[in-house]
C-alpha cells in the first residue's frame, strides 16, 4: 500500500480459533460448477475445501464476510528477527504446521505487516504457515539511515531481506504476495531467487515498466549485481549539493509532518479505498501513525519517497516478468481495478509480458484490494492457491 506514499482445515461457521469469521462473497470460481462442493486431501495432508457457490454466494464452510478481532495477539503479530544487524518485525500464524505450504505477505510503501489484518488469519486458519513482514525502514522494523552493507534503500535491499527471511525463518519455499512496492520487491525475489518461490501473487504491483523496444534483456541474474549504486546517492559532492539537499530536506520535513496527521492519513486512505471505505478505521490509522513516530522515520521517508530513483534495482518490470515467465513460476495478478495510482493498464502490460490472460483477477477495489475488499480478495487468492496446490499434487 502506498498510503503514506485455504486450503486447510475446513471452517464450519462462527469464529474460529484465530478470531476470524471466514467468509467470501464472490462469483463462482473457475473449474467449479455452481451448486457443487468438494473436499480432498493432498499429499501434504492439507484439506481442500471449495464451498457451494450456488447463486454466486460462497456458503457451507465459508461465512458471508471476513471479520477481524482488532486485538491482534502480540505473540503472533510482533515477533522480531535480526537481519544484517537490524531488528525486523514480522507476524506469523500457524507456524508449527510444517506440512502446510508457506506464504509470505509483503506490504507497500508506508504500510506494515498489520495491513494484512484481514488476510493473514484467514490464510492461517485454512492451513497455511502464514507470515507478514515489515520491510526494513517501514512499520516497526529498524529504520537505519543507510542499511548495513548497502549504499542506500532500494528494491535490492528488500529483495535480500525477504530472501534471507525465507531461508532463516520460513525454511522452505513460499508463495510470495506483495502489494504496491511490496509487489515489486517480491517480483525481484522471484526473479533472482526462483528456488525460494512457490508462486507469486502481485497486488497492484509497482515498479518501472518501459516500452517493449526499450527493454534491455542482456542483464545479469546474479543477486550481487542487483544494486546499481557504488555509493550513497544522497551524499552531496559540493557546496551547491549541500545547499540543495538542505532545502529539499526542509520541504520534505514539512510534507512529512503534514502526512503524519490522523486527518491526512484518513484522507489519503479514502482516496485509495474508492469503493468501500468501511475499513478506513481507527485501527489502520493507528498502525500507520505508530510507524511514522518511530526513530528515524523521517530520514527513511526522505530517502525513499524523495529519492525515488534509489528505489529501483535497475531491472524493469519487463525484465522481471520475462524472467518469471521463462522460469515457469506460477503467477497471478489480483488487482484492484479502481486504483487511482496504479491502474489496470499496468496490469495489462504485465499480463502481455507473462503471456497468460488467465493470470489476471479483477477485484472491485482501489490500491489496497486485500484490505478494502478482503471478502472478494481472500476468495480469489484462496481459489488460486488451491489450484496451484492441486496441480502440484497431481
N, C-alpha and C positions, 0 to 999 in steps of 0.2 A: 504494500500500500504506500502511496505517496501522500499521505495526509499531512504530514509535517514536511512536506515535499512530496465391509462389510464383508467384509467377509468375516465370519467369526461366529461365536455363539449367538444363536438367534435370540431376539428380544421379544418378549410377549407383551406388551403394553405396560404403561406406567413408567415410573422412574427406575432406571437400572442402578447398579452399584457404583456408577461413576457420576451420578447426579444428573443424568441427561435423559430427557424424554425423546426417544429417537423417532424421527418421522421424516418422510419425504413425500412431497406432493409434486407429481411430475407426470407428463405424458408417458405412455408405455415405452419402455426401453427397447432398443433393437434386439432381435433374436428372442424376444419373449412375447408370446401371444397373449392378447388380452384375456383376462379371466383365468389364467394359468398360474400355478405356483410350483416351485421345485426346490429341493434341497439335496445336496450330495456332499460327500466327504472327499476332499482332495488328499493328495499324498502326504501333506504336512499335517493332516488331522484338523483342518480348519473347515468349519461348516459354511457352505454357501447357502444363502437364503435369498430367493427372489420372490417378493410378495405378490399377492394378487393385484393386478393392475386394471381390473375392470373399471370402466368409466374414467380411466385416466388418473385414478387416485390410488396411491400406494396404501395397502392396508395389511392385515394379518400380523406380520412381525414388526411392522413399522408404523408408528403413530403419525398423526397429521402435521405435526410441527416439531421443530427442534427447539428445546428449551435448555437453558443452562443455569445451574446454580452459580451465581457470580462469586461465591466464596470459594475461589479456587484454592485447593489444598496446597500450601507452600511446599509440602514434601514432594508433590508432583510437579509443581509449576516453578519452583525457584531452586533448582539444582545448579551446581556450579562445576565447571571443568576448566582446568588450566591449559591453555593452548599458547605456545610460543611465549610464555611468560605472562600472558594476560588472562584474567578471570573472565570466563564466558558463562553466561546464564543460559540454561535450557530447561525445557519441560519434557516430561516423559510419562506415559501411561501404558500399562500392560507390558512393562519392561521384562518381566520374568517369563513371558510366553516366547521362549526362544525358538519354538517351531513355527510361530506365526511370521508372515512377511513383515518387513520393517518399512516405515515411511517416514521421511524427514520433511518437515514443513518449514519453509523459509519466507519470512516476511519481506515487505517492501520498505522503501525509504521512510524513515521517521516512525516506523512501527516496531513491533516486537513479537515475541512468541505468543503474548496474550491475544494478538489479533486472530489467533486460531481457536478462540474460546468456544466457538460453536462447531468446530470440526474435529479437534484432537480427541475429545471424549467420545464422540460418535465412532471414529475410526477405531479407537482402543476397545470400545465395547463390542465391536464386531470382529475382534481377533487380531488386530494389527498391533505390533510394537510401534507405538506412535511417538515421534519426537518433534519438538519445535525448538528452534534455536534463535537466540539473539545474535545477529551478526556483530562482529567487532565494531565498536563505535555507535551502536544503537541499543535501545532497550536498557537492560540492566547489566549488559556486558561492559567491560572496561572501555574507556574512550581515550586511548593514548593519542598524543599529537601526531606521532608517526609510529605506525605498527612496527614492532620489533622485526628486524631482518628485511623490511620493505622500505621503499623510498617515500611512499605516500599511500593513501587509500585508493582502492580500485577493485574491480571485479576479480582481479587476480589474487587479491588478499582474501576475499570471502570465498573464492573457489578453493583455496588451500585450507582455509578454516573448516569448511564443510567437508572436504575430503578427509581431513585429519579426524574430524568428529565421527565420521562413518567408520574409519579404521579403528579408532580407540574406544569409542562409546557404543556404537551400534554393533560393530564387529560382524557385519555381514553386508551383502549388497542391500540396497534400499531403493524404494520408489522415492523420487525427489520431486517435491512440489514447491513452486515458487511463484510469488505474486510480485509483479512490477519489477523492481530492482532485484528482488529475490529470484524472479524468473530468469533474469539474465545471468545471475550468479549460478543457479543450478544448471542452466544451459551450458555454461562453461565447465562445470564439474562433469557433466555427462560427456562432453566432447573430449576433455583431457583425461578423464578417469572413467572410461566406459565399464571397466571391471567392477566398479563400485555401484553402478547404476542399473537397477532392476527395471526401471521405467521412468518416464519423465512426464510431469504434468505442469503445463505453463498456464498461468492465470494472468491475463493482461500483462504479458511479459514486456519488459523494457529492453533497451539496447539498440545500438546503431544498425540500421538497415540501409543499404545503398542500392542503386540501380544495378541490374544484372551485369551490365557492361563494365561496371566499376569494381567488380569483385576480383580480388587477387587470391587465387586458390593455391598459390605457391607459399604456404605457410607451414611453420613447424608446430607439431602437436606435442612437443616436449614441454611439460609444465614449467621448466626452468626458463623457457623463452616467453612466457606469458606476460611478464612485467616489462612494459616498454620503456620504463624510466631508469636512468642510471643515477639520478639524484633527486632530491626533493624539488618538485616543480614550483613550490611556493617560496623557495629561497631567493630573495632578491639579490641581484648581482651588482647593482649600483645604487647610487643615492636616489635617482628617479624611481627605481623599482621599489625602494623602501617607502618612499612617499606614496606611491600608488597603492602599495599593499596596505599602508596605514589607513588611507582614505577608504579603500574597499572594506576594511575591517570595521570601520566606524559605521558605514552604511549597512553592512551586513549585521552588525550587532543590533542596530535599531530594528531591522527586519526580524531578527531572531526574537527580540523582546516582544514584538507585535504578535508573532506566531505563537509564542509561548503563553498566550492568554486563553482562558477557557472559552470565551465567546468566539475568538478567532478560530480555534480548533473545531468548534461546533459548526461554524460557517463553512470551513473547508470540507469537513466531512459530509455536510449536506450537499455540497456541490458534486461530490464523487459517489454519493449514495442517492442517485436521482429518482429511483423508482419506489423505494421503501426506506424511509428514514427512521423507522421504529427502533433500529439497532444503534442509532446515533444517540447513545445514552450516557449516563454519568460514568459507567464502567469504562467505556472506551476512552472517554475524555481523560479520566483519571490516570489510566496507564500510559497514555501519551504524555501527559503532564509530568508524571513521575520520572520518566526517562529524560525529559527536557530539563529537569532540575538536577541531574546528576553531574558530578565533577567533570569539567572539560567538555561539556555538551556543546557549547558554542563553537569551540575550536574545531570539533568534528563536523559540525554543521557548516562552518565556513569552508573547510577543506573538501567537503563532499558536494554541497549544494552550489557554492560559488565556483569551485574549481571542478566543474563537471567533466572537464577534459581528462581529469585524473581518474575518473571512474570507468574508463574504457580500457579493455585489455589490448586494444588494437585489433581484436578479432571481431568482425562484424557478425550480426545475427545470420547473415547469409552464409558465412564460413561455418559457423557453429551448426546451423541446421543441416547444411550439406554433409558435415561430418557425422551428425546424428543419423542421417539417412543411410550413409554408407556403412555405419556400424550396426545398422538394424536395431537401434534402440527404440522400443515401443514408446510412442509419444502421443499425447493428446493436448489440445488447447481447449480449456474450459474458460469461456470468455464472456465477461460482462459486456453485452453488445451496446449498452448505452453509456459507455465510458467517455467522459468529455476530454480526457487526457490521452489515453492510448486506445485509439479507435479500432473498429473491426477491420479497417483497411490494412492495418499492420498484420492482423491475424491472417488475412487473405494472402498477403505476401509470404508469410511463413508457411502457410499451407501449400502454396505453389512450390516452394523450395523442397518441402518434405515430400511432396508428390502424393498426398493422400487427402482427399476431401473428407473422408470419414473421420479424420482426427480432430475435426472442429466441432465443439459442442457449445451452442449459444445459450447464455443464461440471461434472463431479464434482470439486469442489474448494471451498475456502473463499474468503477475501477476495482472495487473490492467485492467481487461476487460472492466469495466464500463467507463474508461477514454480513453483507447486505441481504442476500437471499440464500442463507445456508440450507434451507429445505431443498431447493432445486439443485444447488451446488453439490451438497452431500450425495444426493441421489445420482447425479451424473458421474461424480467421482467414484462412488462405490460400484456402480454398474461397470465402469471401465476397468477398475481394479479386478473385479470378479472375472471379467472376460480375459484379462491377462493371466490370472492365476489358473483359470480353466485351460487355457492354451498351453501353459507350462506343464499341467498335469496330464494332458492327453499324450 
